[in-house]
Amino acid sequence: MAKQQVRERFVELYGAEPEGVWSAPGRVNLIGEHTDYNDGFVMPFALPHVTTAAVARRTDGVLRLHSADIQGTAAGVVELALDALAPGSDPSWTAYPAGVVWALREAGHPVTGADIHLSSTVPTGAGLSSSAALEVVVALALNDLFGLGLMGWKLARLCQRAENVYVGAPTGIMDQTASACCEEGHALFLDTRDLSQKQIPFDLAAEGLRLLVVDTQVKHAHSGGEYGKRRAGCEQGAALLGVDALRDVPYDGLDEALARLGDEEVRRMVRHVVTEDHRVERVVSLLEAGDTRAIGPVLTEGHASLRDDFRVSAPELDLVVEVALSAGALGARMTGGGFGGSAIVLVEATDVETVTKSVTEAFAAADFAAPRVFEAVPAAGARRVS
């Protein structure tokens, strides 16, 4: 929905003009999966797909929320009292924006209420961070309207706290930071320990390349138990190895570290995280050297690790990777938390049609739902648009 439509719908809902319109993007993670909650390295970039929010302040301690994307009986305006906001109190979609308000207020920021209308083009459940886009757009709007003066990385931290504590999803910091801080035409090399950032130029079109996103249409939910089990397993591995986080296990000392672990499941998780951190560093080096095509095999290695060691892939994701590579792709892997969602495929521009057709036909032959395929172009991070 265009910003003018969002503004007009706000007026219909609340009877007054919004004070502004903001947007925050979803993201694709190029490399670095399940490393963010291990203090490791990630490399996301923002998508053109955004969540847009029209917002106005209130002073009466009331939060009113509406989403253009919610259907059925839950589609009306939801009214919440700020003083009643508490972790775990809301099982619906409103937990995400309400959690942001809760986190801001808990941190001492004077948010006194708001009217918010939301509309999104970020596919939900596709591993493209629709929840982070929702959180960040609300945080940025309230930051601007209430003059909180918070930098993007700080807003990301508060949004992560909202998702971890208020919603109850044990996600890392990558998604929110990507939505808040990415720049157009770049991938974000992020150290999730200290949140130091480096914008890496990532202009595939100039090199005759494309990065396709294949949304398998298989939905996932980060608050589900399997994601939490992986995080707990990583924390167990770090404790057994005597380090603060798996980030501290050196790549050249990995074999020695694995030999100290008796639990095979924990051993696999540790191996994935340590090798994945190394893959991020390899991709950064290749991109900075101008050798973009060489990142393809690194992406594919990452998928094998997520499939075999971390065990978060799905048959549909594996099929995308297998068929795309057979059709000439330079590299492919699942992206996001796993158990469904999307895969990314690095291809020559001349091979887009062939790869897309091959994947679509393979899904039909396997009796899977038709995938949604689109080109990922590095876009701008969260911003005020009106």
CORNORRA-V109652 format. One record per pair of residues at least 4 apart in sequence whose C-alpha atoms are under 8 Angstrom apart, sorted by the first residue. I is the first residue (numbers start at 1). J is the second residue. If there is no record, write none. Layout:
# CORNORRA-V109652
i=(I	I)
j=(J	J)
This chain:
# CORNORRA-V109652
i=(1	1	1	1	1	1	2	3	3	3	3	3	4	5	6	6	6	6	6	6	6	6	7	7	7	7	7	8	9	9	10	10	10	10	10	10	10	10	11	11	11	11	12	13	14	17	18	18	18	19	19	19	19	19	20	20	20	20	20	20	20	21	21	21	21	21	21	21	21	22	22	22	22	22	22	22	22	22	22	22	23	23	23	23	23	23	23	23	23	24	24	24	24	24	24	24	24	24	24	24	24	25	25	25	25	25	25	25	25	25	25	25	25	25	26	26	26	26	26	26	26	26	26	26	26	26	26	27	27	27	27	27	27	27	27	27	28	28	28	28	28	28	28	28	28	28	29	29	29	29	29	29	29	30	30	30	30	30	30	30	31	31	31	31	31	31	31	31	31	31	32	32	32	32	32	32	32	32	33	33	33	33	33	33	33	34	34	34	35	35	35	35	35	35	35	35	36	36	36	36	36	36	36	37	37	37	37	37	38	38	38	38	38	38	39	39	39	39	39	39	40	40	40	40	40	40	41	41	41	41	41	41	41	42	42	42	42	42	42	42	42	43	43	43	43	43	44	44	44	44	44	45	45	45	45	45	45	45	45	46	46	46	46	46	46	46	46	46	46	46	47	47	47	47	47	48	48	48	48	48	49	49	49	50	50	50	50	51	51	51	51	51	51	51	51	51	52	52	52	52	53	53	53	53	53	53	53	54	54	54	55	55	55	55	55	56	56	56	56	57	57	57	57	57	57	58	58	58	58	58	58	59	59	59	60	60	61	61	61	61	61	62	62	62	62	62	62	62	63	63	63	63	63	63	63	63	63	64	64	64	64	64	64	64	65	65	65	65	65	65	65	65	66	66	66	66	66	66	66	67	67	67	67	67	68	68	68	68	68	69	69	69	70	70	71	78	80	80	81	82	82	82	82	85	85	85	85	86	86	87	87	87	87	87	88	88	88	88	89	90	90	90	91	91	94	95	95	95	96	96	96	96	96	96	96	96	97	97	97	97	98	99	99	99	99	99	99	100	100	100	100	100	100	100	101	101	101	102	102	102	103	103	103	103	103	104	104	104	104	104	105	105	105	109	110	111	111	122	122	122	123	123	124	124	124	124	124	125	125	125	125	125	125	125	126	126	126	126	126	126	126	126	126	127	127	127	127	127	127	127	127	128	128	128	129	129	129	130	131	132	132	132	132	132	133	133	133	134	135	135	135	136	136	136	136	136	136	136	136	137	137	138	139	139	139	140	140	140	140	141	141	142	142	142	143	143	143	143	144	144	150	150	151	152	152	152	152	153	153	153	153	153	154	155	155	156	156	156	156	156	157	157	157	157	158	159	159	160	160	160	160	160	161	161	162	162	163	163	163	163	163	164	164	164	164	165	168	169	169	169	169	170	170	170	170	170	171	173	173	174	174	174	175	176	177	177	178	178	178	179	179	180	180	181	181	182	182	182	182	182	182	182	182	183	183	183	183	183	183	183	184	184	184	184	185	185	185	185	185	185	185	186	186	186	186	186	186	186	187	187	187	187	187	188	188	188	188	189	189	189	189	189	190	190	190	190	191	191	191	192	200	200	200	201	201	202	202	203	203	204	204	204	204	205	205	205	208	208	208	209	209	209	209	210	210	210	210	210	210	210	211	211	211	211	211	211	211	212	212	212	212	212	212	212	212	212	213	213	213	213	213	213	213	213	213	214	214	214	214	214	214	214	214	214	215	215	215	215	215	215	216	216	216	216	216	216	216	216	216	216	217	217	217	217	217	217	217	218	218	218	218	219	219	219	220	220	220	220	222	222	222	223	223	224	225	226	227	227	228	229	230	230	230	231	232	233	233	233	233	234	234	234	234	234	235	235	235	236	236	237	237	237	237	237	237	237	238	238	238	238	238	239	239	239	240	241	241	241	243	243	244	245	246	246	246	247	247	247	249	249	249	249	250	250	251	251	251	253	254	254	254	255	256	257	258	258	258	261	261	262	263	264	265	266	267	268	268	268	269	269	269	270	271	271	272	272	272	272	272	273	274	275	276	276	276	277	278	279	279	279	280	281	282	282	283	283	283	284	285	286	286	286	286	286	287	287	287	291	292	293	294	295	295	296	296	296	296	296	297	297	297	297	298	298	299	299	299	299	300	300	300	300	300	301	302	302	303	303	303	303	304	304	304	305	305	306	306	306	306	306	307	307	307	307	307	312	312	312	313	313	313	313	313	313	314	314	314	314	315	316	316	316	316	317	317	317	317	317	317	317	318	318	319	319	319	319	320	320	320	320	321	321	321	321	321	321	321	322	323	323	323	323	323	324	324	324	324	324	324	324	324	325	325	325	325	327	327	327	328	328	328	329	329	329	329	329	329	330	330	330	330	331	331	331	332	332	332	332	333	333	333	334	334	334	334	334	335	335	335	335	336	336	337	347	347	348	351	352	353	354	355	356	356	357	358	359	360	360	360	361	362	363	363	363	363	363	364	364	364)
j=(5	6	52	119	120	121	6	7	21	52	385	386	8	9	10	21	52	53	54	117	118	119	11	17	18	21	54	12	13	117	14	15	16	17	18	54	116	117	15	16	17	18	16	77	115	56	54	55	56	54	55	56	57	145	54	55	56	141	384	385	386	52	53	54	55	141	384	385	386	52	53	54	137	140	141	382	383	384	385	386	50	51	52	53	137	382	383	384	385	50	51	52	133	134	136	137	179	180	381	382	383	46	47	48	49	50	51	122	133	179	379	380	381	382	46	47	48	49	50	51	122	128	129	130	132	133	179	44	45	46	47	128	129	175	178	179	44	45	46	47	127	128	129	335	336	376	33	42	43	44	45	335	336	43	44	45	187	299	335	344	42	43	44	276	279	280	283	299	302	335	36	41	42	43	276	277	279	280	42	273	276	306	335	336	337	38	273	337	39	40	41	42	247	273	276	277	40	41	42	172	173	174	192	171	172	173	192	231	234	235	245	246	247	273	191	192	193	245	246	247	191	192	193	246	247	277	189	190	191	192	277	280	281	174	188	189	190	191	192	277	280	187	188	189	190	280	174	178	187	188	189	178	182	183	186	187	188	378	379	178	179	182	183	184	187	377	378	379	380	381	376	377	378	379	380	376	377	378	379	380	120	121	122	120	121	122	133	118	119	120	121	122	130	133	134	137	118	119	120	137	116	117	118	119	137	138	141	116	117	118	114	115	116	117	141	114	115	116	145	112	113	114	115	145	146	62	63	112	113	114	115	112	113	114	112	113	81	82	83	112	113	79	80	81	82	112	113	114	79	80	81	82	98	113	114	115	116	77	78	79	80	114	115	116	77	78	79	94	115	116	117	118	75	76	77	78	116	117	118	75	77	117	118	119	75	117	118	119	120	118	119	120	74	75	75	94	84	85	85	101	102	112	113	89	98	99	102	102	166	99	165	166	167	168	165	166	167	168	166	94	95	167	95	167	98	99	166	167	100	131	134	135	162	163	166	167	101	134	135	138	102	103	159	162	163	166	167	104	135	138	139	158	159	162	105	111	139	106	162	166	107	158	159	161	162	108	109	110	111	158	109	110	111	148	146	142	146	128	129	130	128	130	128	129	130	131	219	130	217	218	219	220	221	341	215	216	217	218	219	220	340	341	342	220	335	336	337	338	340	341	342	336	341	342	133	175	336	134	135	136	159	175	176	179	137	176	179	138	139	159	176	140	155	156	159	176	179	180	382	141	382	142	143	155	159	144	155	382	383	145	384	146	147	148	147	148	149	150	148	149	154	155	155	156	177	180	181	157	177	180	181	195	158	159	180	160	173	176	177	180	161	173	176	177	162	163	176	164	171	172	173	176	165	166	166	167	167	168	169	170	171	168	169	170	171	169	223	222	223	224	228	222	223	227	228	231	222	177	192	178	190	192	179	180	181	182	182	188	381	381	382	381	382	381	382	186	187	188	199	379	380	381	382	187	188	199	378	379	380	381	378	379	380	381	201	202	203	377	378	379	380	199	200	201	202	203	378	379	199	200	201	202	378	197	198	199	200	197	198	199	200	284	195	196	197	198	195	196	197	196	284	287	288	287	288	287	378	207	378	208	209	210	211	209	210	349	348	349	350	346	347	348	349	346	347	348	349	352	375	376	344	345	346	347	375	376	377	344	345	346	347	352	373	374	375	376	342	343	344	345	372	373	374	375	376	320	342	343	344	345	371	372	373	374	341	342	343	371	372	373	316	317	340	341	342	343	369	370	371	372	340	341	342	369	370	371	372	316	339	340	341	339	340	341	338	339	340	341	227	228	337	227	228	228	229	230	231	337	232	233	234	269	310	235	236	237	265	266	269	238	246	266	269	270	239	245	246	240	266	241	246	261	266	267	269	270	242	243	244	245	246	243	244	245	261	257	260	261	248	249	248	249	270	273	274	273	274	277	253	254	257	274	254	274	274	275	278	257	258	271	274	259	260	261	267	270	271	266	267	267	267	268	269	270	271	272	309	310	273	309	310	274	275	309	276	305	306	309	310	277	278	279	280	302	305	281	282	283	298	302	284	285	286	298	287	295	298	288	289	290	291	292	294	295	291	292	295	295	296	330	298	299	331	300	330	331	332	346	301	330	331	332	302	331	303	331	332	333	304	321	331	332	333	305	306	333	307	332	333	334	308	309	333	309	310	310	311	312	313	334	311	312	313	314	318	337	338	339	317	318	334	338	339	340	318	338	339	340	319	320	340	363	368	321	333	334	340	341	342	343	322	334	323	359	362	363	324	332	343	359	325	331	332	333	334	343	345	326	327	355	358	359	362	328	329	332	345	355	356	358	359	329	330	331	332	354	355	358	347	351	355	345	346	347	348	351	355	345	346	347	348	345	346	347	343	344	345	346	343	344	345	338	341	342	343	344	341	342	343	344	341	342	341	351	352	352	355	356	357	358	359	360	373	361	362	363	364	370	371	365	366	367	368	369	370	371	368	369	370)
